[in-house]
Amino acid sequence: MAITIINDALVRELMTMGECIDLMREALKNLSRGSASMLLRTAMWLPDKKGLLGMMPAFDIGAKVMGLKVVSVFPGNFDTVYDSHQGGVMLFETDNGRPLALIDGSSITAIRTAAVSAVATDLLARRDAGDLAILGSGTQARMHLEALAQVRDIRRIRVWSQPLDHARQFAAVAQDKQGLTVEVMETARAAVDGADIICTLTPAPEPILFGQWVREGAHVNAVGSCTPTAREIDTDTVVRSRLYVDHRSSTLHEAGDFLIPRNEGAVFDTHIIGEIGGLLLGEIEGRQAETEITLFESLGLPVEDLAAARFIYSRALEKGLGTTVDW
């Protein structure tokens, strides 16, 4: 028996952002219709809270695959040569349980997270939305810039992060590699002023986006926070918004952006309109008015990793790529 090893460079060669956006639409529909399933992530923190090890299993009966992503999360890696998320996705078939592939998890996470935000933005943002504010300047800032440009005509891009030098570096790379002009703003408030698409992409434990700053008709992708005690957006942002999630159960257990306002008594579970998969299936309604603020709470799901891993593995077999190892 043998497995295929697929590294970071091959992941990016084998799956484009556009392909991943399509894959995420299907994965989210499969989750909401019940043909794919997953457990809540398990996270084991180091004693000093410097980082954690997360484990995320899922299966897709229709596709006859199951898998597990194991990933370390070290937010302090921004100032190093290492990604904040590192690990792998182990892919298995469901007839006999054979392991098929071990695929770099950092690159899958980077691409699929932005692709899911693109799916939500395409569904919820106004059709004429094109003023983009990015709070954060790491890997996800770069990937979201690529992903959102595929679902909306982006006319203006502003970025803010701490320290500001990181935002300047991000803007310089975007100009050099993508030919995009990115305005670096001194404050988060200045970055989101008048924006109609806002992405929060930081490991901030306290809010960096406040509801009073968000214009009517804007769409917000809240991506960076994924623990019950941390949040990037304040209570007012949640209260003012029509809230959609990637997975209801995950939100009710893991999303500080929602749980903290709920614990304050500002919202109830019924404030969640539903899952993006349900919206894709036509089970719930999307934006109701041009002036409405829509909010997508993204936690990142193992069914997303599984869908990407299955596609990458199949493409690798077609092209004869990857490293085969006796198992």
RAZI-V322079 format. One record per backbone hydrogen bond with DSSP energy under -1.0 kcal/mol. NH is the residue of the N-H (numbers start at 1). CO is the residue of the C=O. E is the energy in kcal/mol with one decimal. If there is no record, write none. Layout:
# RAZI-V322079
NH & CO & E
NH & CO & E
This chain:
# RAZI-V322079
3 & 325 & -2.5
4 & 100 & -2.2
5 & 323 & -3.1
6 & 102 & -2.3
11 & 7 & -2.2
12 & 8 & -1.9
13 & 9 & -1.2
14 & 10 & -2.6
15 & 11 & -1.6
20 & 16 & -2.2
21 & 17 & -2.4
22 & 18 & -1.7
23 & 19 & -2.2
24 & 20 & -2.6
25 & 21 & -1.8
26 & 22 & -1.7
27 & 23 & -2.5
28 & 24 & -2.4
29 & 25 & -1.8
30 & 26 & -2.7
31 & 27 & -2.0
32 & 28 & -2.0
33 & 29 & -2.3
34 & 30 & -1.1
35 & 30 & -1.2
36 & 30 & -1.6
37 & 59 & -2.4
39 & 57 & -1.5
42 & 55 & -2.2
44 & 53 & -2.6
46 & 51 & -2.6
49 & 46 & -2.2
52 & 73 & -1.6
53 & 44 & -2.1
54 & 71 & -3.4
55 & 42 & -2.5
56 & 69 & -2.5
58 & 67 & -2.3
59 & 37 & -2.4
60 & 65 & -3.0
61 & 35 & -1.8
65 & 60 & -1.7
66 & 92 & -2.2
67 & 58 & -2.7
68 & 90 & -1.8
69 & 56 & -2.4
70 & 88 & -2.4
71 & 54 & -2.5
72 & 86 & -3.8
73 & 52 & -2.4
74 & 84 & -3.0
77 & 74 & -2.2
78 & 75 & -1.2
80 & 77 & -2.5
86 & 72 & -2.1
88 & 70 & -2.1
89 & 103 & -2.9
90 & 68 & -2.8
91 & 101 & -2.7
92 & 66 & -3.2
93 & 98 & -2.2
94 & 64 & -1.4
100 & 91 & -3.6
101 & 91 & -1.4
102 & 4 & -2.3
103 & 89 & -2.5
104 & 6 & -2.4
105 & 87 & -3.0
109 & 105 & -2.7
110 & 106 & -2.3
111 & 107 & -2.3
112 & 108 & -2.9
113 & 109 & -1.9
114 & 110 & -1.1
115 & 111 & -2.2
116 & 112 & -2.3
117 & 113 & -1.7
118 & 114 & -2.0
119 & 115 & -2.0
120 & 116 & -2.5
121 & 117 & -2.8
122 & 118 & -2.6
123 & 119 & -1.6
124 & 120 & -2.3
125 & 121 & -2.2
129 & 126 & -1.7
132 & 156 & -2.9
133 & 197 & -2.7
134 & 158 & -2.8
135 & 199 & -2.9
136 & 160 & -2.8
142 & 138 & -1.7
143 & 139 & -2.4
144 & 140 & -2.7
145 & 141 & -1.9
146 & 142 & -1.5
147 & 143 & -2.7
148 & 144 & -2.9
149 & 145 & -1.0
150 & 147 & -1.6
151 & 148 & -1.3
152 & 148 & -1.6
154 & 152 & -1.2
155 & 130 & -2.4
156 & 130 & -2.0
158 & 132 & -2.5
159 & 183 & -2.7
160 & 134 & -2.0
166 & 163 & -1.3
168 & 164 & -2.0
169 & 165 & -2.2
170 & 166 & -2.3
171 & 167 & -2.4
172 & 168 & -2.2
173 & 169 & -2.2
174 & 170 & -2.4
175 & 171 & -2.0
176 & 172 & -2.4
177 & 173 & -3.2
178 & 174 & -1.6
180 & 174 & -1.9
183 & 157 & -2.8
185 & 159 & -2.7
191 & 187 & -1.6
192 & 188 & -1.8
193 & 189 & -1.1
195 & 192 & -1.9
196 & 131 & -1.6
197 & 131 & -1.8
198 & 219 & -2.6
199 & 133 & -2.6
200 & 221 & -2.5
201 & 135 & -3.1
208 & 232 & -3.4
209 & 232 & -1.9
213 & 210 & -2.2
214 & 211 & -1.0
217 & 291 & -1.4
218 & 215 & -1.6
219 & 196 & -1.8
220 & 294 & -2.6
221 & 198 & -3.2
222 & 296 & -2.8
223 & 200 & -2.1
224 & 200 & -1.5
230 & 227 & -1.2
231 & 205 & -1.1
234 & 209 & -2.1
238 & 234 & -1.4
239 & 235 & -2.7
240 & 236 & -2.3
242 & 293 & -2.8
244 & 295 & -3.0
245 & 274 & -2.0
246 & 297 & -1.3
251 & 247 & -2.2
252 & 248 & -2.3
254 & 250 & -2.8
255 & 251 & -1.3
256 & 227 & -1.4
256 & 254 & -1.1
258 & 255 & -1.2
259 & 255 & -3.5
260 & 256 & -1.9
262 & 258 & -2.1
263 & 259 & -2.8
264 & 260 & -1.5
265 & 262 & -1.4
266 & 261 & -2.3
271 & 268 & -2.4
272 & 269 & -1.8
273 & 243 & -2.9
276 & 245 & -2.3
279 & 275 & -1.7
280 & 276 & -2.4
281 & 277 & -1.7
283 & 278 & -2.7
292 & 289 & -1.1
294 & 218 & -2.1
295 & 242 & -2.4
296 & 220 & -3.0
297 & 244 & -2.7
298 & 222 & -2.6
305 & 301 & -1.5
306 & 302 & -2.6
307 & 303 & -2.0
308 & 304 & -2.1
309 & 305 & -2.8
310 & 306 & -2.6
311 & 307 & -1.8
312 & 308 & -2.6
313 & 309 & -2.7
314 & 310 & -2.3
315 & 311 & -2.5
316 & 312 & -2.4
317 & 313 & -2.2
318 & 314 & -2.1
319 & 315 & -2.0
321 & 316 & -2.4
323 & 5 & -2.4
325 & 3 & -2.9
327 & 1 & -3.1
